[in-house]
Amino acid sequence: MSENGEALADVTNKVANIKVNEEAIKRVREAQWAEPQKFDYDAYNAGPRDAGPSGPAAGPDADANAPSWAANAIRYEWSEEYGDVAPRHQALENMLFHDENKMDMGDKFKHITEMKVTFESETKIKPVTRFEDAGLHPVMLENIKLCGYKVPTPIQAYVLPSVFKDIDIIGIAQTGSGKTAAFLIPTISKLMGKAKQLAAPRARAGQPYSPEDAVRAEPLILIVVPTRELATQIFDEARRLCYRSMLRPCVAYGGGPSREQMDELRKGCDVLIATPGRLMDFMQRGHLLSLSRVKYTIIDEADEMVSPDWVDDMKQIMGGDSNDDDDHVYMMFSATFPKEARAVAKEYMSSQHIRIRVGRAGSSHINVTQKILFVDEAKKRDCLFDLLLSMPPARTIVFVNTKKGADFLDDFLYNRGLPSTSIHSDRTQREREDALRAFRTGKAPLLVATGVSARGLDIKNVMHIINYDMPSNDHGGIHEYVHRIGRTARIGNVGMATSFYNDRNEDIADALVKLLLETRQEVPDFLEGYKPENVEDLQFDDDTDEEGEGEASGGDAWGATEPQNNGNTNGEAASGWGADDAAAGDKDAWN
Ligand SMILES: Nc1ncnc2c1ncn2[C@@H]1O[C@H](COP(=O)(O)OP(=O)(O)OP(=O)(O)O)[C@@H](O)[C@H]1O
């Protein structure tokens, strides 16, 4: 590579036109970063997968075993010949559960379990401290074991029993605290025993599929998320949790070819994970998809989904239904839920809905060490390079605010010999899926990303998040910051977030300083002036349930009832989520 610097520059996306820097490359090799892999966008987009759906992935991480598109990934296919207990499938089990890139619970898991939980409901709910006590289907219990989940996280402890009450739920818990499994485990488990009665008939289930067998997709569970990557990630978790059941998960998202996603739907679909655009498109084709059987509609990243950007889509997806009918349960989840978003969310939920909050809505996790550096705009590039070389190579996401900025920075890092790749919404879906796969497998351990990747992504061993550009208040502000840094330190692991700050970022300074104080992080000198006078009495926009003017004050502004506060205050020993009669000894399981 170093013999021919210009040739190397040719295989990048050519936006930056940055010359290869031999001196920098030498430093990078000395710092033991892996070699970058060539990424020829033109050849890549005409890769072997054009041969058809079964062609292998192209690109730097070409892997003959990878599915051509995430939507085609193999899943358990139930057969009519199976009795009540479907057999295991060892090869599939290895693929689903023994993936070396699957996240493991970290040493600091107990920090997750120590969070204060606020639970508000008219119905009394006893949180579960063990999956075994949650009334789950035996196959689901086995799947949970295969996933390696030993004890429920706080959000799971409350959502599991709540789902069994068939009441709408709003669940708020920090990034990386297991919200996905919190809604998938109980809904799938509940339907496992009833799938035969409830699911749409399927032609010749378990036999090789032929077009004459096509059925209309009539899912029982619908999960709506804002980004394609999140949709495919939740689909992967659904493939694990539906293992050995009749329930067949499918995913529908923009960018990937519709035909292949439609073919999967035609084989039968009981759990559908979708992004709004593709979902609306499929909903309009009545012969392809009907939502008439849906029992659970789940909106993930709900504060984003109820934002004005999605209002029309959401109205159609939620059917304008105020959910008076007991049969259909709505749930919304997020790590952040600003007041305005909660007011909109409430309109979609029944007035009795359950509200579960783990910690403060919109807070970040103390497992992330946050550092803020003052860096002039013009010096950011070099500062980033020095920062990357100042510590051992580690899987890192660098967030920028624009697509052009992402292309530019990716070129810059690549031409300095760093193994980078990038992702943003102007990339083809093929590029997006393969960039993420390259990052996930460690072949390109540096990912430059725009906000499209801020939410939900769950990737093992992401040790460092760098906010090269701070999110401005016009683009999500402090909430986006929280989601971005939440790509590290997930499920009890630790991680680091470094943010470049300068005078252009003053709009976020107030909220940033409060967050740093709340999470016991160092406030740098240049932000001292933003410290509130009374640090003990920090007030956040979204840590109260008061909805403002016109609401009864002093009560529970979400609904009409007194909140049941089952909270464990941060730092106190976990005591079965505050339930008086929690089984003795369970708290050991948390630590
Ligand atoms: N009970 C559990 N024990 C151990 N690991 C778990 C448990 N529940 C979930 N996980 C794992 O924790 C990781 C984070 O979960 P998940 O992606 O659902 O987080 P999240 O709360 O939705 O985060 P975000 O707000 O960023 O979307 C996943 O890898 C998941 O497999």
PDBQT file of the ligand as one rigid body, heavy atoms in Angstrom, charges set to zero:
ROOT
HETATM    1  N1  LIG A 601     -31.051 -10.055  31.150  1.00  0.00    +0.000 N 
HETATM    2  C1  LIG A 601     -29.978  -9.907  30.392  1.00  0.00    +0.000 A 
HETATM    3  N2  LIG A 601     -28.770 -10.392  30.786  1.00  0.00    +0.000 NA
HETATM    4  C2  LIG A 601     -27.661 -10.225  30.018  1.00  0.00    +0.000 A 
HETATM    5  N3  LIG A 601     -27.659  -9.587  28.816  1.00  0.00    +0.000 NA
HETATM    6  C3  LIG A 601     -28.829  -9.074  28.387  1.00  0.00    +0.000 A 
HETATM    7  C4  LIG A 601     -30.037  -9.210  29.135  1.00  0.00    +0.000 A 
HETATM    8  N4  LIG A 601     -31.027  -8.610  28.455  1.00  0.00    +0.000 NA
HETATM    9  C5  LIG A 601     -30.475  -8.105  27.327  1.00  0.00    +0.000 A 
HETATM   10  N5  LIG A 601     -29.157  -8.379  27.282  1.00  0.00    +0.000 N 
HETATM   11  C6  LIG A 601     -28.193  -7.949  26.238  1.00  0.00    +0.000 C 
HETATM   12  O1  LIG A 601     -27.934  -6.582  26.499  1.00  0.00    +0.000 OA
HETATM   13  C7  LIG A 601     -27.591  -5.904  25.307  1.00  0.00    +0.000 C 
HETATM   14  C8  LIG A 601     -28.313  -4.559  25.245  1.00  0.00    +0.000 C 
HETATM   15  O2  LIG A 601     -29.702  -4.758  25.125  1.00  0.00    +0.000 OA
HETATM   16  P1  LIG A 601     -30.629  -3.840  24.218  1.00  0.00    +0.000 P 
HETATM   17  O3  LIG A 601     -30.016  -3.643  22.877  1.00  0.00    +0.000 OA
HETATM   18  O4  LIG A 601     -31.993  -4.387  24.286  1.00  0.00    +0.000 OA
HETATM   19  O5  LIG A 601     -30.533  -2.459  25.004  1.00  0.00    +0.000 OA
HETATM   20  P2  LIG A 601     -31.518  -1.219  24.975  1.00  0.00    +0.000 P 
HETATM   21  O6  LIG A 601     -31.931  -0.959  26.358  1.00  0.00    +0.000 OA
HETATM   22  O7  LIG A 601     -32.591  -1.420  23.956  1.00  0.00    +0.000 OA
HETATM   23  O8  LIG A 601     -30.515  -0.072  24.506  1.00  0.00    +0.000 OA
HETATM   24  P3  LIG A 601     -30.747   1.213  23.555  1.00  0.00    +0.000 P 
HETATM   25  O9  LIG A 601     -31.519   2.207  24.356  1.00  0.00    +0.000 OA
HETATM   26  O10 LIG A 601     -29.375   1.669  23.252  1.00  0.00    +0.000 OA
HETATM   27  O11 LIG A 601     -31.500   0.736  22.354  1.00  0.00    +0.000 OA
HETATM   28  C9  LIG A 601     -27.935  -6.851  24.184  1.00  0.00    +0.000 C 
HETATM   29  O12 LIG A 601     -26.736  -7.384  23.660  1.00  0.00    +0.000 OA
HETATM   30  C10 LIG A 601     -28.734  -7.951  24.834  1.00  0.00    +0.000 C 
HETATM   31  O13 LIG A 601     -28.534  -9.190  24.198  1.00  0.00    +0.000 OA
ENDROOT
TORSDOF 0
